[in-house]
Every structure is written in C-alpha cells, then in structure tokens.
Amino acid sequence: MVRDGQPVAGAVYAPMLGEITSASLGGGTVLSSIQPDGSMTDQPVTVSDATVLATSLVTTGFSYFVEEHREHQAARIAALLPHVRDIRRMGSAALDLAFVATGRVEGYFEEFLNSWDVAAGVILVTEAGGVVTAFDGSPIDAREPAGVLAAAPELHAALDARIER
C-alpha cells in the first residue's frame, strides 16, 4: 500500500522458500516461515550490519527489452565487480529487496522498474533499518520509480559512489 508515493505496508512472498517478508510503517519488518505442518513462525529482521563494500554481496537485474540498456548495465557490473564480494541476479526486484531487508544481501540496485516491482520492497528495507533511494540518489517515489538503490545504512553511499551511471 502506497500513500503519497511512500509505501506504508507491503509483503513479498517467496513460495520456493516458504517465506513471507512483511512490514508496515512503524511496525518493523518480519520474516514469516511456513512450517511443514502449515503453521508459521515469525521473526523480526534487520538489514545487514556490514560496513565494508568490498565484502558485501550485491544483487541487481537487467532490462528486458532495450539492448542498449543491457549493454550499459553489463559494463556497469564489470566496473563494480572488483569492489564488492560478488553480484547476484535473482530475477525479481521484490525478492532482491526482501533479501536486503532480511540481511541476506547487503545491497541492491536496478533501473527501468515499475511501481509494482518495488513498492512493497521499499517499506521492507526501510522498516528493517536500511536506506532506499531512487537510482539517481533522490528520494524514492514508489508510484513511479525509474530505478532503486537499497542497502544497509553504512553501505548505501559507498555503493552509490561505485555505480557508474
């Protein structure tokens, strides 16, 4: 749910993991795991406490339709890779943001997204203590994001500085 461009509640379901990550404004972020008997266990989560970009795992995605965008994104990854532990591509902006919120990865960035790709993930990350901006560093507007950069607080500026625009 988005109000005035800012998410106030959201959830991301990962069926293959049997998990739901959810958050509400002022309520923190919770990871709910579906148990074999169908019951759920809930655990509050926070973003990673990592402070060094060189040992951080980062996720991203690639544009599907515009060849020039993909070429530029590939060059950006090649330039960033020497400065981070590794880069992953999972194929879902929502899941990438949930992974930042749960501390499984330290950062995520991607361009050319739609509001439904990021609205829930923005509140997951912010309620878990992370920082989320638009890809250009401006405040995020989850109604019309062109891109997103999310990371643990100590890493956001460092990751932002290393990403070639």
C-alpha positions in Angstrom: 0.0 0.0 0.0 1.4 3.4 -1.0 0.3 6.8 0.3 1.6 9.9 -1.3 4.4 8.0 -3.0 5.6 6.4 0.2 4.9 2.7 1.0 3.0 2.2 4.3 2.6 -1.6 4.1 3.9 -4.4 2.0 4.7 -8.1 1.7 6.8 -10.3 -0.6 6.0 -14.0 -0.8 8.8 -16.4 -1.8 7.0 -19.7 -2.5 10.1 -21.7 -3.2 11.5 -20.7 0.2 8.2 -20.9 2.0 8.6 -17.4 3.3 6.7 -14.1 3.5 8.6 -10.9 4.4 6.2 -8.2 5.5 6.4 -4.7 7.0 4.1 -1.8 8.0 5.0 1.8 8.7 6.4 1.9 12.2 6.0 -1.8 12.7 9.4 -3.2 11.6 10.0 -6.0 9.2 9.1 -9.6 9.9 10.1 -12.8 8.2 7.4 -15.5 8.4 8.4 -19.0 7.6 5.8 -21.6 6.6 6.5 -24.8 8.6 5.9 -28.3 7.2 2.7 -28.6 9.3 1.4 -25.4 7.8 2.0 -23.2 10.8 4.0 -20.0 10.6 6.9 -18.8 12.7 7.6 -15.0 12.7 11.0 -13.4 13.3 11.8 -9.7 13.3 14.6 -9.0 10.8 17.0 -6.2 10.1 19.4 -5.3 7.3 23.0 -6.4 7.4 25.3 -4.7 9.8 28.1 -4.8 7.1 30.2 -1.7 6.8 32.7 -2.7 4.1 31.6 -2.7 0.5 34.5 -5.0 -0.6 33.0 -7.8 1.5 29.4 -7.1 0.5 27.1 -9.2 -1.6 25.0 -7.1 -4.0 22.1 -8.0 -6.2 20.8 -6.4 -9.4 18.7 -7.0 -12.5 18.8 -6.2 -16.2 16.4 -4.5 -18.6 14.5 -7.0 -20.7 13.7 -5.1 -23.9 16.3 -2.5 -24.8 19.6 -3.8 -26.0 21.5 -0.5 -25.3 20.3 -0.6 -21.7 21.5 -4.2 -21.2 24.9 -3.3 -22.7 25.3 -0.4 -20.4 24.2 -2.5 -17.4 26.7 -5.2 -18.3 29.5 -2.6 -18.4 28.3 -1.2 -15.0 28.5 -4.7 -13.5 32.0 -5.3 -14.8 33.2 -2.0 -13.3 31.5 -2.7 -9.9 32.5 -6.3 -9.5 36.1 -5.7 -8.4 34.8 -3.5 -5.5 32.3 -6.0 -3.9 32.4 -9.6 -2.7 30.1 -10.7 -5.5 27.0 -9.8 -7.5 23.9 -11.9 -7.9 20.9 -11.7 -10.2 17.7 -13.4 -8.9 15.2 -12.1 -11.4 12.8 -10.4 -9.0 13.2 -6.8 -7.8 10.7 -7.6 -5.0 12.7 -10.6 -3.8 16.0 -8.7 -4.1 14.6 -6.0 -1.8 13.3 -8.6 0.6 16.8 -10.1 0.7 18.3 -6.7 1.6 15.6 -6.4 4.4 16.5 -9.7 5.9 20.2 -9.1 5.7 20.9 -11.9 3.2 22.5 -9.4 0.9 23.9 -6.0 1.6 22.7 -4.0 -1.3 20.5 -4.0 -4.4 20.2 -1.6 -7.4 18.3 -1.7 -10.7 16.9 0.7 -13.3 13.8 0.6 -15.5 11.4 -0.8 -12.9 7.7 -0.5 -12.4 5.9 0.6 -9.2 4.8 -3.0 -8.6 8.4 -4.2 -8.7 9.5 -2.1 -5.7 6.6 -0.7 -3.7 6.5 -3.5 -1.1 10.3 -3.9 -1.0 10.9 -0.2 -0.2 9.0 -0.5 3.1 10.6 -3.9 3.9 14.0 -2.4 3.6 13.3 0.9 5.4 11.5 -0.8 8.3 14.4 -3.2 8.6 16.7 -0.2 9.1 18.1 0.1 5.5 18.3 3.1 3.2 16.4 3.3 -0.1 16.7 6.0 -2.7 15.8 6.3 -6.4 18.6 5.2 -8.7 19.7 8.8 -9.1 20.0 9.3 -5.4 16.9 11.3 -5.0 14.1 10.3 -2.5 12.1 7.3 -3.8 8.6 7.8 -5.1 7.2 4.2 -5.2 4.4 5.3 -7.5 6.8 5.9 -10.4 10.3 4.6 -9.8 12.7 4.6 -12.6 15.2 2.7 -10.5 16.1 1.9 -7.0 19.2 1.7 -4.8 18.8 -0.1 -1.4 21.5 -1.0 1.1 22.5 -1.3 4.7 23.0 2.2 6.1 26.7 2.0 6.3 27.0 0.9 2.7 24.4 2.9 0.7 26.7 5.9 0.0 29.7 3.7 -0.9 27.6 1.5 -3.3 26.1 4.7 -4.8 29.5 6.1 -5.4 30.7 2.9 -7.2 27.8 2.5 -9.5 28.5 4.0 -12.9 25.6 5.9 -14.3 
